[in-house]
Amino acid sequence: MQCKGKPPKTWGNLADMMKFLLWLILLVLCWPLALLALLLYPLVWLLLLPFRLLGITVDAVFKLLSAILHLPARLLRGPSSVGSGGQPSP
């Protein structure tokens, strides 16, 4: 079963292949720029890493706040809906 917001695994492979093909075209058209991009990619990734970590942290804080705000409603629903994932029992 697939999650609703994630594309299938083959789409990621297709995107990687397209990036590689675009890089090969750049290599043919302008090889110094392609080599420069190849060398700068790890540095750019390292520079952007703190922003990814900050995004993960902010997302976790928002999920925690959401859980805290929704806790009274979950408690008022009662024990029958806690185990069933919010679905009413038949």
N, C-alpha and C positions, 0 to 999 in steps of 0.2 A: 504494500500500500504506500502511496506517495503522500508527502505532506503538501498542503495547498500552497504555498508560496515559494517552494523550491523547484527549480527546473530539473528535468531528468539529468542523470549523470552524463549522458551522451552530449548534452548541450554544453557542458563545461569543456569536454574534450574538443568539440567543434570550435568553441571560442579560442581555445589554446592553439588549435591548428590554424585558425584564421590569423591569429597574432603572429605565428611563426611565418606564415606565407607573406604577410605584409612586411615582416622584417626582411625576408629574402628579397622581396621586390625593392625595398629600400637599400639593401646590400648591393643589388645590381645597379640601381640608379645612382646612388651616392654612398659608396662604401665607407668614407670617413665618418659620415653622420651615423651610419648603422653601427659601426664599431664604437663610436662615442656613446650611442644609446645603450649598447650592450655593457659598456663599462660603468655608465652612470646609473643603471637600473638598481643595482644593490644599494648604492648610496641613497637614492631617492626612497627606496623601501625602508632603509634604516631611519631616515629623517621623518617619515610618516608613521613609523611604529608607535611613538608616544600618542599620536592622535587616535590611532586605533584602540590603544589601551584606554584612553580617556573615554572614547565612545562606548566601549564595553562596560566601563565603570558607571557611566551615566545611565546606560540602559539598565544595569542591575539596580541602581538606586531607584529609578522609576518603577521597576517591577516590585521592589520592596515596598515603596509607598502605595502602590496599587493594592498589594496584598494586605497592607495594614488598613487601608480605607475600606476594602471589601470584606474584611473579617467580620464586622458586626452583622452584615447581611447573611453571610454564610452561617454564622452561629444561629441567627433567627430562623433560618430555613429548617433547621433540625437535623437530627442524625440520619434520617432516612436518605437524604440527598447527598450526604458527604461521601459515602462509599460508592455511589453510583455515578459519580462525576457530574452531578447536577441534573441528571435525567430522572424524571419521576419513575417510581417503581410501578410495574403493571398490576 
